[in-house]
Amino acid sequence: MWATKSLEWEFKGQHLVFLPQKAMFWKEERTLVVADLHIGKVGHFRKAGIAIPKLMEQEELSVLSDLVHEHKPQRIIFLGDLFHSDHNNDWNWLVLWREQFPAIEMVLVKGNHDILHESYYAEAGFVIFETFATCTFLFVHEPLKSASLINEKKYVISGHIHPGVKLRGLGRQSLTVSCFYFGEKQAVLPAFGKFTGNFCVEAEKSSRVFGVLSEKVVLL
């Protein structure tokens, strides 16, 4: 286990735990929420002749397994881009991982990179939705546009953009870190996959930004 520090936040009457492994645990629903795992991306680049360590994706699934054992979720919601692209050998690792947790409901909110035929996901035990609504939240892959948010009654939680925030030191040095971004009407979760970049978000006055700093999560 890690010597890490998560951050618990009460929001809309619910208790959300932001994990330094870049996932979120929703206590009331015993639900682990993960965005942009991008399994298969390593294999995609290897097929193109780019040397990427083969163990990278197994390590990410191992981290996810540790989170499952620690928090014991009844459900996992993947906010899209679970598998990066076309079928490759990395799909077998994902299937083997899924088979370890047959009692856990696994929901995939389909992302733009989830292009495999739905039969692959169904056979592996994932249930696919375009959007996934609960009593409190609406889970989507891409953040909703302002026009769509106007009439949306539920608070929206998304992924897709791999949010990051730039931290500046006393000098000219700066560092961009992944973050959990919670705006007035919607939130964006950080990408779980390590083989991804960050898109710097502009924080509004009404927003809350939780930065992932090495082995802890802090309110910025």
Secondary structure in CASP SS format (residue, H / E / C, confidence):
PFRMAT SS
TARGET T0000
AUTHOR 0000-0000-0000
METHOD secondary structure of the structure
MODEL  1
M C 1.00
W C 1.00
A C 1.00
T C 1.00
K E 1.00
S C 1.00
L E 1.00
E E 1.00
W E 1.00
E E 1.00
F E 1.00
K C 1.00
G C 1.00
Q E 1.00
H E 1.00
L E 1.00
V E 1.00
F E 1.00
L E 1.00
P C 1.00
Q C 1.00
K C 1.00
A E 1.00
M E 1.00
F E 1.00
W E 1.00
K C 1.00
E C 1.00
E C 1.00
R C 1.00
T E 1.00
L E 1.00
V E 1.00
V E 1.00
A E 1.00
D C 1.00
L C 1.00
H C 1.00
I E 1.00
G C 1.00
K H 1.00
V H 1.00
G H 1.00
H H 1.00
F H 1.00
R H 1.00
K H 1.00
A C 1.00
G C 1.00
I C 1.00
A C 1.00
I C 1.00
P C 1.00
K C 1.00
L H 1.00
M H 1.00
E H 1.00
Q H 1.00
E H 1.00
E H 1.00
L H 1.00
S H 1.00
V H 1.00
L H 1.00
S H 1.00
D H 1.00
L H 1.00
V H 1.00
H H 1.00
E H 1.00
H H 1.00
K C 1.00
P C 1.00
Q C 1.00
R E 1.00
I E 1.00
I E 1.00
F E 1.00
L C 1.00
G C 1.00
D C 1.00
L C 1.00
F E 1.00
H C 1.00
S C 1.00
D C 1.00
H C 1.00
N C 1.00
N C 1.00
D H 1.00
W H 1.00
N H 1.00
W H 1.00
L H 1.00
V H 1.00
L H 1.00
W H 1.00
R H 1.00
E H 1.00
Q C 1.00
F C 1.00
P C 1.00
A C 1.00
I C 1.00
E E 1.00
M E 1.00
V E 1.00
L E 1.00
V E 1.00
K C 1.00
G C 1.00
N C 1.00
H C 1.00
D C 1.00
I C 1.00
L C 1.00
H C 1.00
E H 1.00
S H 1.00
Y H 1.00
Y H 1.00
A H 1.00
E H 1.00
A H 1.00
G C 1.00
F C 1.00
V E 1.00
I E 1.00
F E 1.00
E C 1.00
T C 1.00
F E 1.00
A E 1.00
T C 1.00
C C 1.00
T C 1.00
F E 1.00
L E 1.00
F E 1.00
V C 1.00
H C 1.00
E C 1.00
P C 1.00
L C 1.00
K C 1.00
S H 1.00
A H 1.00
S H 1.00
L H 1.00
I C 1.00
N C 1.00
E C 1.00
K C 1.00
K C 1.00
Y E 1.00
V E 1.00
I E 1.00
S E 1.00
G C 1.00
H C 1.00
I C 1.00
H C 1.00
P E 1.00
G E 1.00
V E 1.00
K E 1.00
L E 1.00
R E 1.00
G C 1.00
L C 1.00
G C 1.00
R C 1.00
Q C 1.00
S E 1.00
L E 1.00
T E 1.00
V E 1.00
S E 1.00
C E 1.00
F E 1.00
Y E 1.00
F E 1.00
G C 1.00
E C 1.00
K C 1.00
Q E 1.00
A E 1.00
V E 1.00
L C 1.00
P C 1.00
A E 1.00
F C 1.00
G C 1.00
K C 1.00
F C 1.00
T C 1.00
G C 1.00
N C 1.00
F E 1.00
C E 1.00
V C 1.00
E C 1.00
A C 1.00
E C 1.00
K C 1.00
S C 1.00
S C 1.00
R E 1.00
V E 1.00
F E 1.00
G E 1.00
V E 1.00
L E 1.00
S C 1.00
E C 1.00
K E 1.00
V E 1.00
V E 1.00
L E 1.00
L C 1.00
END
